[in-house]
């Protein structure tokens, strides 16, 4: 009687043993897919949190009295100090985002880091810090991604992306 139950147990163990690694792989793939989905949503939130420049419409018609006169936008809109610098910052951040959108995460991470180094006081520096951590997570550099998200939360606890950074930290553990 004991021999039959031991034999039954061994047969069951042998039959279930190949299923255990397959189950573990399926579970890991599902978790990996969930993290990829979460990262994709975070890229979209980063894009939404980055302010865009207003597009120039070319010639604008201005009405003065009874007659209209055409003028260019530069005639109508005075130059404000720092405006051109902000446009350059936005362009640099857009370039880094485009690299990430194209799947070049290593170059995107470098571009985000360069932005933070060159523009530490910029209002867009927080977005670049978040983007750098997100690019590292996307390329699988988990340790540096976690450090980047932690730094982002430390520097910008009230930023609209702070909750996303906390969520990313929890998912990367």
BARO-929647 format. One record per residue: residue number from 0; residue in three letters; x, y, z of N, C-alpha, C in turn. Coordinates in steps of 0.1 Angstrom, whole numbers. Example, Ala and Ser with C-alpha at 12.3 -4.5 7.8 and 13.67 -1.06 7.14 Angstrom:
SITE     i    aa     nxx     nyy     nzz    caxx    cayy    cazz     cxx     cyy     czz
SITE     0   ala     132     -57      78     123     -45      78     132     -33      78
SITE     1   ser     128     -22      71     137     -11      71     129       0      79
REM end
This chain:
SITE     i    aa     nxx     nyy     nzz    caxx    cayy    cazz     cxx     cyy     czz
SITE     0   unk       8     -12       0       0       0       0       9      13       0
SITE     1   unk      19      13       9      28      24       9      36      26      -4
SITE     2   unk      40      15     -10      47      16     -23      38      22     -34
SITE     3   unk      25      19     -34      17      24     -44      15      39     -42
SITE     4   unk      13      44     -30      11      58     -28      24      66     -31
SITE     5   unk      36      60     -28      48      66     -31      50      67     -47
SITE     6   unk      47      56     -53      48      55     -68      38      65     -74
SITE     7   unk      26      67     -69      17      76     -74      22      90     -73
SITE     8   unk      27      93     -61      33     106     -58      44     109     -68
SITE     9   unk      53     100     -70      65     102     -79      60     105     -94
SITE    10   unk      50      97     -98      45      99    -111      38     113    -113
SITE    11   unk      31     117    -103      24     130    -103      35     141    -103
SITE    12   unk      45     139     -95      56     149     -95      63     150    -108
SITE    13   unk      65     139    -115      72     139    -128      63     145    -138
SITE    14   unk      50     143    -138      41     149    -147      39     164    -146
SITE    15   unk      40     168    -133      38     182    -130      51     191    -131
SITE    16   unk      62     184    -130      75     191    -130      77     199    -143
SITE    17   unk      74     194    -155      76     203    -167      67     215    -167
SITE    18   unk      55     213    -161      45     224    -161      50     236    -152
SITE    19   unk      58     233    -142      62     244    -132      70     255    -139
SITE    20   unk      81     251    -147      88     262    -154      80     269    -164
SITE    21   unk      71     262    -171      63     268    -181      53     278    -174
SITE    22   unk      48     274    -163      39     283    -155      47     296    -151
SITE    23   unk      59     293    -146      67     305    -141      70     314    -153
SITE    24   unk      73     308    -164      76     317    -176      64     325    -180
SITE    25   unk      52     318    -180      40     325    -184      37     336    -174
SITE    26   unk      39     334    -161      37     344    -151      46     356    -153
SITE    27   unk      59     353    -156      69     363    -158      66     371    -170
SITE    28   unk      62     364    -181      58     371    -193      46     380    -191
SITE    29   unk      36     376    -183      25     384    -180      29     397    -172
SITE    30   unk      38     395    -163      42     406    -155      50     416    -163
SITE    31   unk      59     410    -172      67     419    -181      58     426    -190
SITE    32   unk      47     420    -195      38     427    -204      31     438    -197
SITE    33   unk      27     435    -184      21     446    -176      30     458    -174
SITE    34   unk      43     455    -171      52     466    -169      54     474    -182
SITE    35   unk      54     467    -194      56     474    -207      44     482    -209
SITE    36   unk      32     477    -206      20     485    -208      20     498    -199
SITE    37   unk      24     496    -187      25     507    -178      35     518    -183
SITE    38   unk      47     513    -188      57     522    -193      51     530    -205
SITE    39   unk      44     523    -214      38     529    -225      28     540    -221
SITE    40   unk      20     538    -211      11     548    -206      19     560    -200
SITE    41   unk      30     557    -193      38     568    -188      44     577    -198
SITE    42   unk      48     571    -209      54     579    -220      43     588    -225
SITE    43   unk      31     584    -226      20     592    -230      17     603    -220
SITE    44   unk      18     600    -207      16     611    -197      27     621    -197
SITE    45   unk      40     616    -200      51     625    -201      49     635    -213
SITE    46   unk      44     630    -224      41     638    -236      31     649    -232
SITE    47   unk      20     644    -225       9     653    -222      14     664    -212
SITE    48   unk      23     660    -203      28     670    -193      38     680    -198
SITE    49   unk      43     678    -210      53     687    -216      46     698    -224
SITE    50   unk      47     710    -220      40     721    -228      46     722    -242
SITE    51   unk      37     725    -251      41     727    -265      41     742    -268
SITE    52   unk      50     745    -278      50     759    -283      38     761    -292
SITE    53   unk      34     774    -292      22     777    -300      27     779    -315
SITE    54   unk      20     772    -324      24     773    -338      22     787    -344
SITE    55   unk      31     791    -352      29     804    -359      20     802    -370
SITE    56   unk      11     811    -372       1     810    -383       5     818    -395
SITE    57   unk      17     825    -395      21     832    -407      16     846    -406
SITE    58   unk       9     851    -417       3     864    -417     -10     865    -409
SITE    59   unk     -11     876    -403     -23     878    -395     -29     892    -399
SITE    60   unk     -42     892    -400     -49     905    -404     -53     912    -392
SITE    61   unk     -49     925    -391     -52     933    -380     -62     944    -385
SITE    62   unk     -72     946    -377     -82     957    -381     -78     969    -373
SITE    63   unk     -76     980    -380     -74     993    -374     -83    1003    -380
SITE    64   unk     -93    1007    -372    -103    1017    -378    -112    1009    -388
SITE    65   unk    -114    1015    -399    -123    1009    -409    -115    1000    -419
SITE    66   unk    -102    1002    -420     -95     993    -429     -86     983    -422
SITE    67   unk     -84     972    -428     -75     962    -422     -61     963    -428
SITE    68   unk     -52     959    -421     -38     959    -426     -32     946    -422
SITE    69   unk     -25     940    -432     -18     927    -429      -5     930    -422
SITE    70   unk      -2     921    -412      10     922    -405      15     908    -401
SITE    71   unk      28     907    -399      33     894    -395      31     893    -380
SITE    72   unk      32     880    -376      30     878    -361      40     885    -353
SITE    73   unk      53     887    -358      63     894    -350      59     908    -348
SITE    74   unk      51     914    -357      47     928    -355      36     929    -344
SITE    75   unk      29     918    -342      18     918    -332      23     913    -319
SITE    76   unk      32     905    -319      36     898    -306      50     903    -302
SITE    77   unk      51     910    -291      64     915    -287      73     903    -282
SITE    78   unk      86     905    -282      95     895    -277      96     896    -262
SITE    79   unk      94     885    -255      95     885    -240     108     878    -237
SITE    80   unk     115     884    -227     128     879    -223     127     864    -219
SITE    81   unk     135     856    -224     136     842    -221     127     833    -230
SITE    82   unk     119     839    -239     110     832    -247     118     823    -257
SITE    83   unk     128     828    -263     136     820    -273     143     809    -266
SITE    84   unk     148     811    -254     155     801    -247     145     790    -243
SITE    85   unk     133     793    -240     123     783    -237     120     775    -249
SITE    86   unk     119     781    -261     117     774    -273     128     764    -276
SITE    87   unk     140     768    -273     152     759    -275     151     747    -266
SITE    88   unk     147     750    -253     146     739    -243     135     730    -248
SITE    89   unk     124     735    -252     113     726    -257     117     718    -268
SITE    90   unk     125     723    -278     130     716    -289     140     705    -285
SITE    91   unk     148     708    -275     157     697    -270     150     686    -263
SITE    92   unk     140     689    -255     132     679    -249     124     671    -259
SITE    93   unk     118     678    -269     111     671    -280     120     661    -287
SITE    94   unk     133     665    -289     143     656    -296     145     644    -288
SITE    95   unk     147     645    -275     149     634    -266     136     625    -266
SITE    96   unk     125     631    -266     112     623    -266     111     616    -280
SITE    97   unk     115     622    -291     114     615    -304     123     603    -304
SITE    98   unk     135     604    -298     144     593    -298     138     581    -290
SITE    99   unk     131     584    -279     124     574    -271     113     568    -279
SITE   100   unk     105     577    -286      94     572    -294      99     563    -305
SITE   101   unk     111     565    -310     117     557    -321     123     544    -316
SITE   102   unk     123     542    -302     129     530    -297     144     531    -293
SITE   103   unk     150     543    -295     164     545    -292     165     550    -278
SITE   104   unk     163     540    -268     162     544    -254     175     548    -249
SITE   105   unk     186     542    -253     200     546    -248     203     561    -252
SITE   106   unk     200     564    -264     203     578    -269     193     588    -262
SITE   107   unk     180     583    -260     170     592    -254     175     594    -239
SITE   108   unk     179     584    -232     184     586    -218     195     596    -218
SITE   109   unk     205     595    -227     216     605    -228     211     619    -231
SITE   110   unk     201     620    -240     196     633    -243     188     639    -231
SITE   111   unk     180     631    -224     173     636    -212     183     641    -202
SITE   112   unk     194     633    -200     204     636    -190     211     649    -194
SITE   113   unk     214     651    -207     221     663    -211     212     675    -209
SITE   114   unk     199     673    -211     190     684    -209     190     689    -195
SITE   115   unk     190     679    -185     190     682    -171     203     689    -167
SITE   116   unk     214     685    -173     227     691    -170     228     705    -175
SITE   117   unk     223     707    -187     224     720    -194     214     730    -189
SITE   118   unk     202     725    -184     191     734    -180     186     730    -166
SITE   119   unk     194     730    -156     189     725    -143     178     733    -137
SITE   120   unk     177     746    -140     167     755    -134     154     756    -143
SITE   121   unk     154     749    -155     143     750    -164     131     743    -158
SITE   122   unk     119     749    -161     107     743    -157     105     729    -163
SITE   123   unk     112     726    -174     111     713    -181     121     703    -176
SITE   124   unk     130     707    -167     140     698    -162     134     686    -155
SITE   125   unk     123     688    -148     116     676    -141     111     666    -151
SITE   126   unk     105     671    -162     101     662    -173     112     654    -179
SITE   127   unk     124     661    -181     135     654    -186     141     643    -176
SITE   128   unk     140     647    -163     145     637    -153     136     625    -153
SITE   129   unk     123     627    -154     113     616    -155     115     608    -168
SITE   130   unk     117     615    -179     120     608    -192     132     600    -192
SITE   131   unk     143     604    -185     155     597    -184     153     584    -176
SITE   132   unk     146     585    -165     143     572    -157     134     563    -165
SITE   133   unk     125     568    -172     116     560    -180     123     553    -192
SITE   134   unk     133     560    -198     141     554    -209     149     543    -204
SITE   135   unk     155     545    -192     163     534    -186     155     522    -182
SITE   136   unk     143     524    -178     134     513    -175     130     506    -187
SITE   137   unk     128     513    -198     124     507    -211     136     499    -217
SITE   138   unk     148     503    -214     159     495    -220     164     484    -210
SITE   139   unk     158     483    -198     161     472    -189     171     475    -178
SITE   140   unk     176     488    -177     185     492    -167     177     496    -154
SITE   141   unk     173     485    -147     163     487    -136     170     495    -125
SITE   142   unk     182     492    -121     188     499    -110     189     514    -112
SITE   143   unk     193     518    -124     194     533    -127     180     539    -129
SITE   144   unk     171     531    -134     157     536    -136     151     539    -122
SITE   145   unk     153     529    -113     147     531     -99     154     543     -92
SITE   146   unk     167     545     -94     174     556     -89     168     569     -95
SITE   147   unk     166     569    -108     161     581    -114     147     585    -110
SITE   148   unk     138     575    -108     124     577    -103     125     583     -89
SITE   149   unk     134     577     -81     135     581     -67     140     595     -66
SITE   150   unk     149     599     -75     155     613     -75     144     622     -80
SITE   151   unk     136     618     -90     125     626     -94     115     629     -83
SITE   152   unk     111     619     -76     102     621     -65     107     630     -54
SITE   153   unk     120     628     -51     127     636     -41     127     651     -45
SITE   154   unk     130     654     -58     131     667     -63     118     674     -65
SITE   155   unk     108     666     -71      95     672     -75      84     664     -69
SITE   156   unk      82     665     -56      71     657     -50      57     661     -54
SITE   157   unk      55     674     -58      42     679     -62      40     679     -77
SITE   158   unk      49     673     -85      48     673    -100      36     664    -103
SITE   159   unk      29     667    -114      18     658    -119      22     644    -122
SITE   160   unk      35     642    -125      40     628    -128      46     621    -115
SITE   161   unk      45     627    -104      51     621     -91      44     608     -88
SITE   162   unk      31     607     -90      23     594     -87      28     584     -97
SITE   163   unk      30     587    -109      35     578    -119      49     573    -116
SITE   164   unk      57     581    -111      70     577    -107      70     567     -95
SITE   165   unk      61     570     -86      59     561     -74      54     547     -79
SITE   166   unk      45     548     -89      39     535     -95      50     527    -102
SITE   167   unk      59     535    -109      70     528    -116      80     522    -106
SITE   168   unk      83     529     -96      91     523     -85      86     510     -80
SITE   169   unk      73     510     -77      66     498     -71      67     487     -81
SITE   170   unk      65     490     -94      65     479    -104      79     474    -107
SITE   171   unk      89     482    -105     102     478    -109     109     470     -97
SITE   172   unk     103     469     -86     109     462     -74     108     447     -76
REM end
